[in-house]
Amino acid sequence: MSASLHGYELRDPRLNRIVDTKSEDDVALVRQCLAGDQAAFEPLVERYHRPLINVAARLLGSRDEALDSAQNAFIKAYENLESFDQNQRFFSWLYQILRNECLNVLRSRRPSAPLPEDLAAHGSPADALDEEQRRTAVQAALMTLPDEQREVVLLRHFTELSYDEIAVATGVPVKTVKSRLYSARQRLAIVLSHEKSS
């Protein structure tokens, strides 16, 4: 389910939803890796590469930094597979690693608001321009949020994690997740309504 604020879609429809049924398959692949089958890690990279890059790009506002952060996250995940709790979702564990990578990048610089590169828009040139303007407005509005609010918005609307999954991924209680999400939506509504009226 996607949300919208004043006519702006929060969820990018091109992002693939992380499907819960893959969790058991993920654990089986991790077990194969731990047993010495290095090739078993490749399907995990293929499955989660795009969602991680998309989340990192929106967290960081830079496609290049997102690519680097995702690559570093996969390397660290592979090197630390033995620490993966097989009762947890692999994506949540991997996301925690990516989150730390992104936080390191954010600590090293002030956030900026460039729009990450995306696939070409479909439709007429006017439709493409409108879509690009909306995407730019949403990205700029996201970048005005404090990091912890931006993170919960991205996890909820761009990867469609549940409140419980977001709590696990961010290490905060579900009540805090809901509070941050509420505050972020309120702020986004204000920013985007100003953008639409100008």
DRENDO-1510 file (C-alpha; in Angstrom, 1 decimal, always signed):
<recs>
REC; n; res; u; v; w
REC; 1; MET; +0.0; +0.0; +0.0 .
REC; 2; SER; +1.5; +3.3; -0.9 .
REC; 3; ALA; +0.8; +6.6; +0.8 .
REC; 4; SER; +0.5; +10.1; -0.6 .
REC; 5; LEU; +0.7; +13.6; +0.7 .
REC; 6; HIS; -0.9; +16.4; -1.2 .
REC; 7; GLY; -0.8; +14.4; -4.4 .
REC; 8; TYR; +2.8; +13.2; -4.0 .
REC; 9; GLU; +3.4; +9.5; -4.0 .
REC; 10; LEU; +5.8; +8.4; -1.2 .
REC; 11; ARG; +6.4; +4.9; -2.6 .
REC; 12; ASP; +8.3; +4.5; -5.8 .
REC; 13; PRO; +6.2; +1.9; -7.8 .
REC; 14; ARG; +9.3; +0.6; -9.5 .
REC; 15; LEU; +10.8; -0.7; -6.2 .
REC; 16; ASN; +10.4; -4.4; -5.7 .
REC; 17; ARG; +8.6; -5.4; -2.5 .
REC; 18; ILE; +10.7; -7.6; -0.2 .
REC; 19; VAL; +8.6; -10.8; +0.0 .
REC; 20; ASP; +8.4; -12.6; +3.3 .
REC; 21; THR; +8.4; -16.1; +1.6 .
REC; 22; LYS; +12.0; -15.4; +0.6 .
REC; 23; SER; +13.1; -15.5; +4.3 .
REC; 24; GLU; +13.3; -19.3; +4.5 .
REC; 25; ASP; +15.2; -19.4; +1.2 .
REC; 26; ASP; +17.6; -16.7; +2.5 .
REC; 27; VAL; +18.4; -18.8; +5.6 .
REC; 28; ALA; +19.0; -21.8; +3.4 .
REC; 29; LEU; +21.5; -19.8; +1.3 .
REC; 30; VAL; +23.2; -18.5; +4.4 .
REC; 31; ARG; +23.6; -22.0; +5.6 .
REC; 32; GLN; +25.1; -23.0; +2.3 .
REC; 33; CYS; +27.6; -20.1; +2.5 .
REC; 34; LEU; +28.6; -21.1; +6.1 .
REC; 35; ALA; +29.1; -24.7; +4.8 .
REC; 36; GLY; +31.7; -23.3; +2.3 .
REC; 37; ASP; +29.6; -22.7; -0.8 .
REC; 38; GLN; +30.6; -19.1; -1.7 .
REC; 39; ALA; +28.4; -19.1; -4.8 .
REC; 40; ALA; +25.3; -19.3; -2.5 .
REC; 41; PHE; +25.8; -15.7; -1.6 .
REC; 42; GLU; +25.2; -14.5; -5.1 .
REC; 43; PRO; +21.4; -15.0; -5.1 .
REC; 44; LEU; +21.2; -12.9; -1.9 .
REC; 45; VAL; +23.1; -10.1; -3.6 .
REC; 46; GLU; +20.9; -10.3; -6.7 .
REC; 47; ARG; +17.7; -10.3; -4.5 .
REC; 48; TYR; +18.6; -7.4; -2.3 .
REC; 49; HIS; +21.1; -5.2; -4.3 .
REC; 50; ARG; +18.4; -3.0; -5.9 .
REC; 51; PRO; +16.3; -2.4; -2.8 .
REC; 52; LEU; +19.4; -1.6; -0.7 .
REC; 53; ILE; +20.7; +0.9; -3.3 .
REC; 54; ASN; +17.3; +2.5; -3.6 .
REC; 55; VAL; +17.0; +3.0; +0.2 .
REC; 56; ALA; +20.6; +4.1; +0.5 .
REC; 57; ALA; +20.2; +6.6; -2.4 .
REC; 58; ARG; +17.2; +8.2; -0.7 .
REC; 59; LEU; +18.9; +8.2; +2.7 .
REC; 60; LEU; +22.1; +9.8; +1.4 .
REC; 61; GLY; +20.8; +11.8; -1.6 .
REC; 62; SER; +23.7; +10.4; -3.7 .
REC; 63; ARG; +23.6; +7.5; -6.1 .
REC; 64; ASP; +27.4; +7.1; -6.0 .
REC; 65; GLU; +27.5; +7.0; -2.2 .
REC; 66; ALA; +24.6; +4.6; -2.2 .
REC; 67; LEU; +26.4; +2.2; -4.5 .
REC; 68; ASP; +29.5; +2.3; -2.4 .
REC; 69; SER; +27.5; +1.9; +0.8 .
REC; 70; ALA; +25.5; -1.1; -0.6 .
REC; 71; GLN; +28.7; -2.8; -1.8 .
REC; 72; ASN; +30.4; -2.3; +1.6 .
REC; 73; ALA; +27.3; -3.7; +3.3 .
REC; 74; PHE; +27.4; -6.8; +1.2 .
REC; 75; ILE; +31.1; -7.3; +1.9 .
REC; 76; LYS; +30.6; -6.9; +5.6 .
REC; 77; ALA; +27.6; -9.2; +5.6 .
REC; 78; TYR; +29.5; -11.9; +3.8 .
REC; 79; GLU; +32.5; -11.6; +6.2 .
REC; 80; ASN; +30.2; -11.8; +9.2 .
REC; 81; LEU; +27.6; -14.4; +8.1 .
REC; 82; GLU; +28.3; -16.4; +11.3 .
REC; 83; SER; +26.8; -13.6; +13.3 .
REC; 84; PHE; +23.5; -13.7; +11.4 .
REC; 85; ASP; +20.7; -14.9; +13.7 .
REC; 86; GLN; +18.8; -17.4; +11.6 .
REC; 87; ASN; +15.5; -16.6; +13.4 .
REC; 88; GLN; +15.7; -13.0; +12.0 .
REC; 89; ARG; +14.9; -11.9; +8.5 .
REC; 90; PHE; +18.1; -11.7; +6.4 .
REC; 91; PHE; +17.0; -8.4; +4.9 .
REC; 92; SER; +16.6; -6.8; +8.4 .
REC; 93; TRP; +20.1; -7.9; +9.4 .
REC; 94; LEU; +21.6; -6.8; +6.1 .
REC; 95; TYR; +19.7; -3.5; +6.4 .
REC; 96; GLN; +21.3; -2.9; +9.8 .
REC; 97; ILE; +24.7; -3.2; +8.2 .
REC; 98; LEU; +23.7; -0.8; +5.3 .
REC; 99; ARG; +22.3; +1.6; +7.9 .
REC; 100; ASN; +25.6; +1.8; +9.7 .
REC; 101; GLU; +27.4; +2.4; +6.4 .
REC; 102; CYS; +25.0; +5.2; +5.5 .
REC; 103; LEU; +25.3; +6.8; +9.0 .
REC; 104; ASN; +29.1; +6.8; +8.6 .
REC; 105; VAL; +28.7; +8.7; +5.3 .
REC; 106; LEU; +26.2; +11.1; +6.8 .
REC; 107; ARG; +28.6; +11.8; +9.7 .
REC; 108; SER; +31.3; +12.7; +7.3 .
REC; 109; ARG; +29.3; +15.3; +5.5 .
REC; 110; ARG; +26.2; +17.5; +5.6 .
REC; 111; PRO; +23.2; +16.1; +3.7 .
REC; 112; SER; +22.4; +17.5; +0.3 .
REC; 113; ALA; +19.3; +17.0; -1.8 .
REC; 114; PRO; +20.3; +15.7; -5.3 .
REC; 115; LEU; +17.9; +13.2; -6.8 .
REC; 116; PRO; +19.3; +9.8; -7.4 .
REC; 117; GLU; +19.5; +8.7; -11.0 .
REC; 118; ASP; +16.4; +6.7; -12.0 .
REC; 119; LEU; +15.1; +4.7; -14.9 .
REC; 120; ALA; +13.6; +6.7; -17.7 .
REC; 121; ALA; +10.0; +7.7; -17.3 .
REC; 122; HIS; +7.3; +6.4; -19.5 .
REC; 123; GLY; +4.7; +8.5; -21.3 .
REC; 124; SER; +4.8; +11.8; -23.0 .
REC; 125; PRO; +7.6; +14.3; -22.4 .
REC; 126; ALA; +5.2; +16.5; -20.4 .
REC; 127; ASP; +4.3; +13.4; -18.2 .
REC; 128; ALA; +8.0; +12.7; -17.8 .
REC; 129; LEU; +8.6; +16.3; -16.7 .
REC; 130; ASP; +5.8; +16.3; -14.2 .
REC; 131; GLU; +6.9; +12.9; -12.8 .
REC; 132; GLU; +10.5; +14.2; -12.5 .
REC; 133; GLN; +9.3; +17.4; -10.8 .
REC; 134; ARG; +7.3; +15.3; -8.3 .
REC; 135; ARG; +10.2; +12.9; -7.7 .
REC; 136; THR; +12.5; +15.9; -7.2 .
REC; 137; ALA; +10.1; +17.5; -4.7 .
REC; 138; VAL; +9.7; +14.3; -2.7 .
REC; 139; GLN; +13.5; +13.7; -2.6 .
REC; 140; ALA; +14.1; +17.3; -1.5 .
REC; 141; ALA; +11.3; +17.0; +1.1 .
REC; 142; LEU; +12.8; +13.7; +2.4 .
REC; 143; MET; +16.2; +15.4; +2.8 .
REC; 144; THR; +14.7; +18.1; +5.1 .
REC; 145; LEU; +13.7; +15.4; +7.6 .
REC; 146; PRO; +16.0; +14.5; +10.5 .
REC; 147; ASP; +17.9; +11.2; +9.7 .
REC; 148; GLU; +15.9; +9.1; +12.1 .
REC; 149; GLN; +12.6; +10.3; +10.6 .
REC; 150; ARG; +13.8; +9.9; +7.0 .
REC; 151; GLU; +14.9; +6.4; +7.8 .
REC; 152; VAL; +11.5; +5.2; +9.0 .
REC; 153; VAL; +9.7; +6.8; +6.1 .
REC; 154; LEU; +12.0; +5.0; +3.6 .
REC; 155; LEU; +11.7; +1.6; +5.4 .
REC; 156; ARG; +7.9; +1.9; +5.6 .
REC; 157; HIS; +7.0; +3.3; +2.2 .
REC; 158; PHE; +9.9; +2.3; +0.0 .
REC; 159; THR; +10.7; -1.2; +1.2 .
REC; 160; GLU; +7.2; -1.8; +2.8 .
REC; 161; LEU; +8.6; -3.2; +6.1 .
REC; 162; SER; +6.1; -3.7; +8.9 .
REC; 163; TYR; +6.4; -1.6; +12.1 .
REC; 164; ASP; +7.9; -4.6; +13.9 .
REC; 165; GLU; +10.5; -5.1; +11.2 .
REC; 166; ILE; +11.4; -1.4; +11.2 .
REC; 167; ALA; +11.8; -1.6; +15.0 .
REC; 168; VAL; +14.2; -4.6; +14.6 .
REC; 169; ALA; +16.1; -2.9; +11.8 .
REC; 170; THR; +16.6; +0.4; +13.6 .
REC; 171; GLY; +16.9; -0.9; +17.1 .
REC; 172; VAL; +14.1; +1.3; +18.6 .
REC; 173; PRO; +10.7; +0.3; +20.1 .
REC; 174; VAL; +7.7; +0.0; +17.8 .
REC; 175; LYS; +6.1; +3.0; +19.6 .
REC; 176; THR; +9.1; +5.1; +18.6 .
REC; 177; VAL; +8.9; +4.0; +15.0 .
REC; 178; LYS; +5.2; +5.0; +14.9 .
REC; 179; SER; +6.0; +8.4; +16.5 .
REC; 180; ARG; +8.9; +9.1; +14.1 .
REC; 181; LEU; +6.7; +8.1; +11.2 .
REC; 182; TYR; +3.9; +10.3; +12.3 .
REC; 183; SER; +6.2; +13.3; +12.8 .
REC; 184; ALA; +7.8; +12.7; +9.4 .
REC; 185; ARG; +4.5; +12.5; +7.6 .
REC; 186; GLN; +3.4; +15.8; +9.2 .
REC; 187; ARG; +6.6; +17.5; +8.2 .
REC; 188; LEU; +6.5; +16.1; +4.7 .
REC; 189; ALA; +2.9; +17.2; +4.3 .
REC; 190; ILE; +3.8; +20.8; +5.2 .
REC; 191; VAL; +6.9; +20.9; +2.9 .
REC; 192; LEU; +5.1; +19.3; +0.0 .
REC; 193; SER; +2.0; +21.5; +0.3 .
REC; 194; HIS; +4.3; +24.6; +0.2 .
REC; 195; GLU; +6.1; +23.1; -2.8 .
REC; 196; LYS; +2.8; +22.5; -4.6 .
REC; 197; SER; +1.4; +25.9; -3.9 .
REC; 198; SER; +4.6; +27.7; -5.3 .
</recs>
